[in-house]
Amino acid sequence: MEKISSSNDCFKDEINNEATDVPVDTDAIDSSSKIIDETFFCTKRNFCIVSFILVSLLGAAISGSIVLAKKATSTPSKTKNNLDTNSQNTIASDSESSSEDNVSSGDSVTLDKTRRGTILSVLEPYFRSDDEPFPSSLLQAEAFDWISDEDTWTISSSSIAEKDVWLERYTTSILYFATEGKQWKDANLWLTDHNHCDWKGIECNKNGQIETIDLFYGSLSGMIPSELGMLTMMTSLALKHNQLSGTIPTEIGTLSGIETIDISYNNLTGMIPSELGKLIRLDSLELSHNSLSGTTPLALENLARAGTHVYLGRNFDIQDCNPSILICP
């Protein structure tokens, strides 16, 4: 045991000797400490700077977010207000524009309705019935549309009532459409803005009322319109030498003042209307060279006995014609 302890003491002495013999550089130690301190200080300072920068950036970011959030919150409201304002302006503008359009178009519509309404009020009492409105046919509608919408003629001054003027103009326009006026040999001034008294073949009295319609050799075709019975002041109707077809309208028998009717040399068919026998002022009734048929009306024979010249020659099959008073087939 003593040997071992002696060995340990020798070992301790060696260690202490070695430790005592090692030179210590205190300057190096101080320098190293200084470097460590400076390094620590620099690191700490840099860390602080970095931290400050990060905090600053974070603050800026938060502030920016708040600002953006406020802008985002306020912008829709502002935009909405702008949109509302713009919408109101647009609506107001459109409304004003629409109002202006309505006013300008309204004037035109009002004018059209005034003319159309006036003419309609004149014609309806003559042509409207309980069963049918006016206009009741394509022909009537065509003539009514023309005189209401296309015709530009207006009444300037006239000694006859306005209703009679429109009635005569409408009736003559019906004659044009019913007899294919576009195909006439001479339709001078017809359906123009001239007074209908100036149209080819029409003559009026001093009061401006139609007295004569003379359209012989005029290449008229189609049918004789019943509306001719509305020309109550007419004294002469001459439509001979044309290509008219259909029947003789019974309404012609209402022309109480008529003196001459010549519708010969056409293609008229059917029976002779007994209403023609009521025309006591009639001097001459020319119905020859057609395709009329049936029994001769007794009223027509009585008219012939009163002095009217009635010509029925060259018709298809007229029966019971008394040659002593009539010119028969």
ABEGO torsion letter per residue (X at the ends): XAAAAAAAAAAAAAAAAAAAABBBBAAAAAAAAAAAAAAAAAAAAAAAAAAAAAAAAAAAAAAAAAAAAAAAAAAAAAAAAAAAAAAAAAAAAAAAAAAAAAAAAAAAAAAAAAAAAAAAAAAAAAABBAABBOBABAAAAAAAAAAAAABABBBABBABBAAAAAAAAAAAAAAAAAAGAAABABABGBGBABBAAABBGBBBBAAGBBABBBABGAGBBEBBBAAAAABAABABBBABGBABBEBBBAAAAABAABABBBABGBABBEBBBAAAAABAABABBBABGBABBEBBBAAAAAAAAAGBBBBABGBABBBGBBAAABBBX
